[in-house]
Amino acid sequence: CDGQLHVVDVHTGRIVRKIYIGTYIASSAAIDGNNAFFGNYDGVFYCVDYATNKILWNRTVGGVFTASPAVSGSKIVVGSENKSIYCFNKTDGKILWTFKTLGKVTSSAVIAGSSVVVTSGDGRVYILDLNTGSKIWTFDTGSPSVSTPAVTSNLLVIATSDGTVYGFRN
C-alpha cells in the first residue's frame, strides 16, 4: 500500500531495495529474469528491472490492476477492473491484443500452452488464444468469479462467488 515495489532477499527475508512507483500495488509481480511485471491502482502496467531499480517501460490503460500477470515467452497477460484482458509485449510494453469481458477481471490469468484461462466478474470463464486474444471457449457459471483458475494437463478448476467449484475436463 506504500506505492513501492519491495525487493526481498528470499534467504533472509530482508528488504534489499524499494522502487518507488507512486500508488497502491494490489497484486504480486510476475518475475522473468531481472524484470518484474505488475500493474497498479492507477491503471498503469510496469516492467521494472529490479536489479538496477530502473523502470524499463510502463503503459496506462485506464483500469485498476488487482490481478497478477502471467508471463510466457514474449507475452504478458493480465486482467483489469476495466473489464479487459491485456496482452503486452514483454520487451517494449506494446499492447498486442485486448479482450473485453462483461465484468471486472480481478482474477489472475493462467497461461497454459498457447491458451489463456481467466475468470471474470461477469460469471464466465474464458479460454483465449495467447497469440491473438480470440475467444476459444467460454462457460457462463451464473455467478461472478474472482478466483484464479487451476489448470493441469486435463483439468480446469474454478470457483465462483456463490461457493460453487467447477471442474472441466479436456
N, C-alpha and C positions, 0 to 999 in steps of 0.2 A: 504493500500500500504506500510505500515511500517514493515511488517513481524511479526506482533504481533496479537494474539487473545486478543481482548478487552472484559473484563467482566464489564458490565454496570449495575448499580442498576436501576431496572425498575421504581422505585418510584421517584428517584431524577434525573436520567439521568447522574449521575456522574460515572466516571470510578472507579471501585473497585480495579482492578488489570489488569496487562497486562502480557501475557505469550508469551515470545519470541519464534517464530517459524523460523525466518530467511529469509523468502522470501514472496513475494506477495500472499495474500489470496484473491481470487476474488469472493468468494461465501459466503453465510450465512452458519453458522454452524447449524447442527441438534442437538437438545438437548434431552438427555434422562437421567433423574436423574441429577447427577452432572457431567455427561460426555458430552463433546462437540465433534462432529464428523465433519470433514471438510478436504478438500484437498487444496493443494497449487499449485503455478505456476511451481514448480519443479517436479510435478508428485508424490508427497508424500501425502498419506492419513493418517490422525491422529485421535487418540482418546485421549482426554485430560480431566483429572479431573480438572475442572476449580475452584473447591472449595479449592484444595490443590496445584494448579499450577503444577501438575505432568503430564508429557506425559506418558500415560499408554502403548501405542503401536503406531507404525507407519509402513506403508508399501509403498515401492516405486514401482510404476507401469510403469513409463516412459512416462506418458502422462499428459498434463496440466489439472488441475481440475478447471473449471469455474462454474460448476453446483453445486447446493446444494444437499446434500444427503437426502435420505428418510430412516426413521428407523421404523421397525416393528418387535416386538418380539426380536429374537436374531440376526436379519439381518439388514444390512445397504446396501442400493443400491445407486450407484452414477455413472454418466456417465463421460467420459473423452474425451478430444480432440484427443486422440489416436484412436478414433473410437470404443471404447469399453465401455461396461456397466459392472460394477463390483458389486458383492455381497460379502460383508465381514461379517465374524462372529463378532458380537458386542463385545464379551468378549476378544478375542485374536488377532483379525485382520486377521485371516486366510482367504484367498480368497476361497469362497465356489463355485463360478462359475463366468464365464466371457462370455459375449455375444458380438460378433463382428458385427458392422454395417458397412456400406459403406461410412459413413461420420462422421465428428466430432460430438460429443454429448456435447452440451453446455446447453441444457435444463435440468431442474431438473426432476428427476423421481418421479412418484407418485405411492405409494403402495395402491392398492385397494383390500382388502381381500387377496386372495392368488395369486394376479397378480401384475405385474409391468407394468406401462404405461409410455412410453418415446418417444420423437421425436428425429430425427437425422438430421444432415446436408445433409444426402442422400435423403431427401424428404419423408421419411417414418415415419409413426407412428407404434410403436411396442407394442404388449402386450406379456409379457413374464411370464412364471410360476415362482413365487417367490422362490419356493424351488429348482428348477432345472436349471433355466435360459433358458429353452426350449421355442422356439417361439410358441405362441398360435395363434397369428393373426398378420397380417401386412397390411398396406394400403399405396400405393405409391401416394402421392399428386402431384408429379412432381415439387415441389418447396421445398427448404430447410426450416427447421423449427428450431427456437431457443427458441420457447415458451414452457413453462411448461404446460402440459395437465391439463385441468379441468375435474374432474371426479365426477359424482353423482351416485346414485343408478341405473339410467337407461340412462345416457347420458355421452358421452365423447366429449369434445370440444378441438380442437387445432387450432392454427393459423399458417400460413406459411409466408415466407418472401415476397411472391408476393401479400400479403394483403388479401388472402382468409382465411375465417374461416370455418372449417369443424365441423359438429356435427354428431355423430354416436350414434344411439340408441341400447340398448341391446335387 
